[in-house]
Amino acid sequence: MPSILAIWVASYIQKFFTKMTPDVIKVFVVPLFTLLITVPLTFLVVGPVANTLSDGLTNLFQAIMNFNPIVFGLVLGILWQVLVMFGMHWALIPLAISDVATNGSLSILSAALLPCFTQTGVLGAIMLKTKEEKVRTISMPAFVSSIFGVTEPAIYGCDTANENTILHFMWRF
């Protein structure tokens, strides 16, 4: 999360310096000053804010888990892929470690398996049904990695290969 927020902040800093810098020295000055401002700002402000957001997310999921495990599973299952896209699924690791230490097993992240299996099934359908060679060649390695629980290639690769491919297949079935 800190890196995503740092890039977001850097984009505004870069736009500012792009407007203010003459074209002759823009290639050198804009990246230099963008990094000179972004790096310390990330360490001093953006990083702590992102860590606070991550801690807040952990506390929110802990509160939902303490309230009702079924509601927790529903919320986690719905939000899992979004959390993975932004790297915020790592905020749940302290909960998982605590669960293993307390119970000797890992049941908290069991609801996160359902979206992963769903995505694996959707990738299988894409591989079987698509007519586009580009989508098929991207979906095959994404399918293999999703079998082992790594769904990022499916999220980023197949969705960008053909607009709304995963969503199209999910709604169709």
C-alpha positions as CSV (number, residue, x, y, z in Angstrom):
1,M,0.0,0.0,0.0
2,P,2.8,2.5,0.7
3,S,4.2,2.1,-2.8
4,I,0.8,2.6,-4.4
5,L,0.2,5.8,-2.4
6,A,3.7,7.0,-3.1
7,I,3.2,6.6,-6.8
8,W,-0.1,8.5,-6.6
9,V,1.5,11.3,-4.7
10,A,4.5,11.3,-7.2
11,S,2.0,11.7,-10.1
12,Y,0.8,15.0,-8.7
13,I,4.3,16.2,-8.0
14,Q,5.4,15.2,-11.5
15,K,2.4,17.1,-13.1
16,F,3.4,20.2,-11.1
17,F,7.0,20.1,-12.2
18,T,6.0,19.3,-15.8
19,K,4.0,22.5,-16.0
20,M,6.6,24.7,-14.3
21,T,9.7,23.4,-16.1
22,P,10.9,24.7,-19.5
23,D,10.9,22.0,-22.3
24,V,14.7,22.2,-22.7
25,I,15.5,20.8,-19.3
26,K,12.2,18.9,-18.6
27,V,13.7,15.4,-19.3
28,F,16.3,15.8,-16.5
29,V,14.7,18.2,-14.0
30,V,11.2,16.7,-13.7
31,P,12.3,13.2,-12.6
32,L,15.0,14.6,-10.4
33,F,12.7,16.9,-8.4
34,T,9.9,14.4,-8.4
35,L,12.1,11.9,-6.7
36,L,13.8,14.4,-4.4
37,I,10.4,15.3,-3.0
38,T,8.6,12.0,-3.2
39,V,11.1,9.8,-1.5
40,P,11.4,11.7,1.8
41,L,7.6,12.4,1.7
42,T,7.0,8.7,1.4
43,F,9.2,7.8,4.3
44,L,7.8,10.6,6.5
45,V,4.2,10.9,5.6
46,V,2.9,8.4,3.0
47,G,4.4,5.3,4.6
48,P,3.1,5.9,8.1
49,V,-0.4,6.8,6.7
50,A,-0.5,3.6,4.6
51,N,0.6,1.5,7.6
52,T,-2.1,3.2,9.7
53,L,-4.7,2.4,7.0
54,S,-3.4,-1.2,6.9
55,D,-3.7,-1.5,10.7
56,G,-7.2,0.0,10.6
57,L,-8.2,-2.6,8.0
58,T,-6.8,-5.4,10.2
59,N,-8.8,-4.0,13.2
60,L,-11.9,-3.7,11.0
61,F,-11.7,-7.3,9.9
62,Q,-11.0,-8.4,13.5
63,A,-14.1,-6.5,14.7
64,I,-16.2,-8.1,12.0
65,M,-14.8,-11.6,12.9
66,N,-15.5,-11.0,16.6
67,F,-19.1,-9.9,15.7
68,N,-20.0,-12.8,13.5
69,P,-17.7,-15.2,11.6
70,I,-20.4,-15.7,8.9
71,V,-20.5,-12.0,8.1
72,F,-16.7,-11.9,8.2
73,G,-16.6,-14.7,5.6
74,L,-19.1,-13.0,3.4
75,V,-17.3,-9.6,3.6
76,L,-13.9,-11.2,3.0
77,G,-15.1,-13.3,0.1
78,I,-16.6,-10.3,-1.6
79,L,-13.6,-8.0,-1.0
80,W,-10.8,-10.5,-1.4
81,Q,-9.9,-9.8,-5.1
82,V,-10.1,-6.0,-4.5
83,L,-7.8,-6.4,-1.5
84,V,-5.4,-8.5,-3.6
85,M,-5.4,-5.9,-6.4
86,F,-4.2,-3.2,-3.9
87,G,-1.9,-5.5,-1.9
88,M,-4.1,-4.9,1.2
89,H,-4.7,-8.7,1.6
90,W,-1.4,-8.6,3.6
91,A,-3.2,-6.7,6.3
92,L,-5.0,-9.9,7.2
93,I,-1.8,-11.9,7.8
94,P,-1.6,-10.8,11.5
95,L,-5.1,-12.2,11.9
96,A,-4.1,-15.4,10.3
97,I,-0.9,-15.8,12.5
98,S,-3.0,-15.1,15.6
99,D,-5.5,-17.7,14.5
100,V,-2.8,-20.3,14.0
101,A,-1.3,-19.4,17.4
102,T,-4.6,-19.6,19.2
103,N,-6.4,-22.4,17.5
104,G,-3.6,-24.4,15.9
105,S,-5.3,-24.1,12.5
106,L,-6.1,-21.5,9.9
107,S,-9.8,-20.8,9.5
108,I,-9.9,-17.1,9.1
109,L,-8.7,-17.0,5.5
110,S,-10.9,-19.9,4.4
111,A,-13.4,-17.5,2.9
112,A,-10.6,-16.1,0.7
113,L,-10.3,-19.5,-1.1
114,L,-13.7,-19.2,-2.7
115,P,-12.9,-16.2,-4.9
116,C,-9.6,-17.9,-5.9
117,F,-11.4,-21.1,-6.9
118,T,-14.0,-19.1,-8.7
119,Q,-11.3,-17.3,-10.7
120,T,-9.6,-20.6,-11.5
121,G,-12.9,-21.9,-12.9
122,V,-13.5,-18.7,-14.9
123,L,-10.0,-19.0,-16.4
124,G,-10.8,-22.6,-17.3
125,A,-13.9,-21.4,-19.1
126,I,-12.0,-18.7,-20.8
127,M,-9.4,-21.2,-22.1
128,L,-12.1,-23.5,-23.4
129,K,-14.4,-20.9,-24.9
130,T,-12.4,-18.0,-26.2
131,K,-11.7,-17.6,-29.9
132,E,-8.9,-15.0,-29.4
133,E,-5.4,-16.5,-29.4
134,K,-4.0,-13.7,-27.3
135,V,-6.5,-14.2,-24.5
136,R,-5.9,-18.0,-24.6
137,T,-2.1,-17.7,-24.4
138,I,-2.4,-15.4,-21.4
139,S,-5.1,-17.4,-19.6
140,M,-3.2,-20.7,-19.7
141,P,-0.3,-19.7,-17.4
142,A,-2.7,-17.7,-15.3
143,F,-4.8,-20.8,-14.9
144,V,-1.8,-22.9,-13.7
145,S,-0.8,-20.3,-11.2
146,S,-4.3,-19.8,-9.9
147,I,-4.5,-23.5,-9.2
148,F,-1.8,-22.9,-6.6
149,G,-3.6,-19.8,-5.2
150,V,-1.7,-17.0,-7.1
151,T,-4.4,-15.1,-8.9
152,E,-2.6,-11.9,-9.7
153,P,-1.8,-13.0,-13.3
154,A,-5.5,-13.7,-13.8
155,I,-6.5,-10.3,-12.3
156,Y,-4.0,-8.2,-14.2
157,G,-3.2,-10.3,-17.3
158,C,-6.6,-11.6,-18.5
159,D,-8.5,-8.5,-17.6
160,T,-6.1,-6.4,-19.6
161,A,-5.8,-8.8,-22.6
162,N,-9.4,-8.3,-23.5
163,E,-11.7,-5.7,-21.9
164,N,-14.0,-7.2,-19.3
165,T,-13.0,-10.8,-20.2
166,I,-13.3,-12.2,-16.6
167,L,-16.5,-10.2,-15.9
168,H,-18.0,-11.3,-19.2
169,F,-17.5,-15.0,-18.4
170,M,-18.6,-14.7,-14.8
171,W,-21.9,-13.1,-15.7
172,R,-22.5,-15.5,-18.6
173,F,-22.3,-18.5,-16.4
